[in-house]
Amino acid sequence: MAISASPDSVKAGDVAFDVTNDGNLEHELVVVKTNKKAGDLPTDASGKADETGSVGETEVQAGESSELDLKLAAGHYALICNLPGHYKAGMYTDFTVK
């Protein structure tokens, strides 16, 4: 259970996320504009992360790929999977838009 971004920073403007799910479970990619580190988002009692600041998301079935096209302003973003238990299991990473 992990998310990685390559590269981990891009220029502001149109950004295309090519999302590949190499796992055996359904996952999602939620892009959240926040000043907090990706692993420090507030969570509810079930462990689901607060998605305040979400600018887009896509769901990806096991073994499949998806593309998420967004127009992003400069700042810090958290890339997370917020399906039950996934965020708590470590499915998040930091992403910077310059």
RORO-292839 format. One record per residue: residue number from 1; residue in one letter; x, y, z of N, C-alpha, C, CB in turn. Coordinates in pm, whole numbers. Atoms other than C-alpha are relative to their C-alpha. Glycine has a CB too. Layout:
# residues N
     n   res     n.px     n.py     n.pz    ca.px    ca.py    ca.pz     c.px     c.py     c.pz    cb.px    cb.py    cb.pz
   NUM     A        X        Y        Z        X        Y        Z        X        Y        Z        X        Y        Z
...
END
This chain:
# residues 98
     n   res     n.px     n.py     n.pz    ca.px    ca.py    ca.pz     c.px     c.py     c.pz    cb.px    cb.py    cb.pz
     1     M       84     -117        0        0        0        0       89      124        0      -96        0      122
     2     A      -84     -118       13      190      300     -131      -41       79     -123      151      -39       -7
     3     I       16      -87      116      163      594     -368      136       65      -25     -113      109       22
     4     S     -121      -72       35      461      735     -552      -30       88     -120      119      -97      -30
     5     A       18      -93      111      482     1029     -790      136       25      -64      -65      135       47
     6     S     -124      -26       73      747     1069    -1057      -34       81     -125       73     -134      -36
     7     P      -78      -72     -100      833     1347    -1087      -87       39      119       64      125      -63
     8     D       77      -40     -118      731     1476     -742      -25      151        4       72      -43      126
     9     S       33     -142       13      710     1838     -861      -12       35     -148      108       89       69
    10     V       24      -45      138      587     2015    -1175      -26      150        2     -121      -76      -64
    11     K       34     -141       13      525     2365    -1305     -152       15        5       56       60     -133
    12     A      143      -30       -7      185     2526    -1243      -62       -1     -140      -23      137       68
    13     G       73        6      126      -76     2483    -1513      -65     -135      -19       93       31     -117
    14     D       62      128       30     -213     2177    -1687       92     -114       43      -33      -11     -150
    15     V      -76      114      -50      -99     1858    -1514      -79     -127      -29       30       14      153
    16     A       63      130       29     -175     1504    -1634       62     -105       91       17      -40     -152
    17     F      -44      111      -84     -152     1227    -1376      -33     -130      -72      -67        5      141
    18     D       19      134       55     -103      886    -1538        6      -95      118      108      -36     -111
    19     V       13       79     -122     -225      658    -1260       -6     -148      -35     -126       43       80
    20     T       -3      145       22     -135      287    -1261      -17      -70      133      133      -44      -69
    21     N       25       78     -120     -270       45    -1004       65     -137      -19     -153      -14       28
    22     D      -71      127        9      -19     -239     -969      -46     -100      105      148       23       13
    23     G       45       85     -110     -207     -386     -672     -113      -94      -38      -43       86      114
    24     N      110       96       18     -479     -644     -625     -133       54       47       30     -128       74
    25     L      121      -64      -51     -735     -401     -480      -29      127      -80       14       33      149
    26     E       36     -129       58     -925     -102     -619       67      110       83     -155       19       -6
    27     H      -57     -117      -68     -754      229     -534      -56      126      -65      156       -2       -6
    28     E       37     -129       58     -814      597     -597      116       95       21     -131       56       63
    29     L      -96     -108      -19     -599      903     -637      -82      126       24       98       17     -123
    30     V       65     -126      -34     -731     1213     -461      110      104       13      -86      -11      133
    31     V     -100     -108       -3     -536     1538     -515      -56      111       90       32       54     -146
    32     V       47      -95     -101     -569     1769     -213      102      113       13      -23      -71      136
    33     K      -87     -117      -21     -424     2123     -203       -3       33      148      -45      125      -88
    34     T       -8      -18     -145     -302     2170      153      139       47       40      -36     -130       74
    35     N     -130      -36      -54      -23     2318      362       57     -110       89      -11      130       79
    36     K      -44      111      -85       -4     1997      567       74     -105      -81     -120      -64       71
    37     K      -66      115       63      230     1707      488     -107     -104      -31      112      -60       93
    38     A       99       99       42       46     1425      311      -37      -96      112       52      -77     -118
    39     G       26       93     -109       78     1199      616      -58       63      124      124      -69       35
    40     D       50      -72     -118      -50     1468      855     -141       55      -17       94      113       33
    41     L      137      -48       18     -403     1524      721      -85      -48      116      -59      -48     -136
    42     P       89       45     -107     -672     1514      990      -82     -120      -49      -93      116       46
    43     T       81      117       34     -864     1185      997     -120      -11       93       85     -129        8
    44     D      116       25      -85    -1203     1081     1127       20     -132       75     -132       -4      -85
    45     A      -11      120      -82    -1271      787     1359       27     -126      -82     -127      -20       80
    46     S      -20      117       86    -1265      545     1064      138        1      -66     -109       -7     -106
    47     G     -131      -11       62     -920      667      954       -1       66     -136       60     -135      -12
    48     K        9      -68      129    -1047      847      646       55      142       14     -148        3      -51
    49     A      -62     -132       -4     -844     1161      569      -99      109      -43      124        4      -90
    50     D       78     -117       38    -1003     1504      545       37       41     -141       22      119      101
    51     E      -25      -35      140    -1037     1587      174      -24      148      -29      -88      -83      -90
    52     T       16     -144       23    -1084     1963      225      114       49      -87       -5       78      135
    53     G     -101      -48       94     -902     2128      -63       17      -92     -120      132       15       70
    54     S       -9       93      113     -959     1836     -304      -27       74     -131     -100     -116       17
    55     V       16      -64      131     -916     1948     -665      -32     -102     -108      127       76      -37
    56     G       35      103       97     -989     1615     -833       38     -138       49       67       27     -134
    57     E      -32      137      -36     -982     1239     -809      -40      -96     -111      -69      -39      130
    58     T       35      106       93     -997      918    -1008       11     -133       73       92        3     -125
    59     E       -8      136      -55    -1063      555     -915       62      -90     -105     -141      -52       42
    60     V      -72       90       91     -850      277    -1063      -17     -143       51      152       39      -10
    61     Q       16      140      -35     -938      -91    -1061      136      -70        4      -95      -70     -100
    62     A     -124       78      -11     -671     -351     -977       52      -35     -139      -24     -130       82
    63     G      -64       34      126     -425     -395    -1264      -31       93     -115      -37     -136      -38
    64     E       38      -92      108     -564     -100    -1461       66      136       17     -152       17       -4
    65     S      -56     -135       -1     -463      258    -1541     -110      102      -28      113       14     -104
    66     S       93     -110       21     -639      593    -1553       81      128      -17     -102       13      118
    67     E      -65     -129       11     -553      952    -1640      -88      104       66       29       37     -148
    68     L       70     -110      -65     -649     1255    -1433       66      129      -45        3      -15      156
    69     D      -51     -127       51     -607     1594    -1601      -54      114       84      -38       19     -150
    70     L       39     -111      -86     -610     1898    -1374       79      125      -35       22      -36      148
    71     K      -72     -128       10     -514     2266    -1386       35       36      143      -88      115      -73
    72     L      -44      -20     -138     -305     2318    -1072       76      131       17       86     -116       44
    73     A      -72     -122      -39     -192     2640     -907      123      -40       81      -93       96       82
    74     A     -120       26      -80      145     2665     -736      -39      -29      144       98      121       -7
    75     G       26       33     -140      153     2512     -390       33     -144       32     -143       29       35
    76     H      -23      137      -47      175     2192     -190     -129      -80      -12       52        0      147
    77     Y      114       90       15      -54     1898     -260       31     -133       68      -34      -22     -150
    78     A      -10      136      -51     -118     1565      -91      -69      -90     -102      -65      -14      144
    79     L       60      100       88     -179     1270     -322      -33     -118       90       97      -42     -121
    80     I       42      103      -95     -383     1012     -129      -97      -99      -64      -64       64      123
    81     C      109       95       25     -592      699     -160      -82        1      128       53     -147      -37
    82     N       83      -17     -118     -885      750       75     -108     -106       10      -64      137        0
    83     L       93      111      -18    -1067      421       34       20      -55      141       22     -111     -109
    84     P       -9       44     -140    -1138      256      373      131      -74       32     -117      -90       33
    85     G     -123       61      -48     -810      178      551      125       30      -80      -18     -144        6
    86     H     -115      -19       88     -584      279      262       89      116       44      -47       23     -142
    87     Y      -81     -114      -45     -474      623      388       77      -39      126      -89      125       28
    88     K      -63       41     -126     -403      481      734      113     -101      -25     -104      -60       94
    89     A     -103      100       33     -197      202      569      121       62      -71      -60     -108      -88
    90     G     -117      -69       58       35      465      414      -13       38     -146      118      -84       15
    91     M       17      -37      141     -116      543       74      -15      151      -14     -124      -72      -61
    92     Y       -6     -144       18      -12      906       48      143       40      -36      -47       74      128
    93     T     -131      -58       29      272     1118      -85      -17      151      -21       66      -67     -125
    94     D        0     -145       21      363     1488     -108       32       30     -146      101       70       93
    95     F      -18      -41      138      355     1670     -442        7      152       -2     -116      -53      -90
    96     T      -19     -145        5      475     2022     -524      -25       54     -141      142       37       46
    97     V       21      -70      126      355     2257     -797       67      137       16     -155       13      -36
    98     K      -79     -124       -9      594     2547     -865      -55      108      -89      145      -26      -36
END
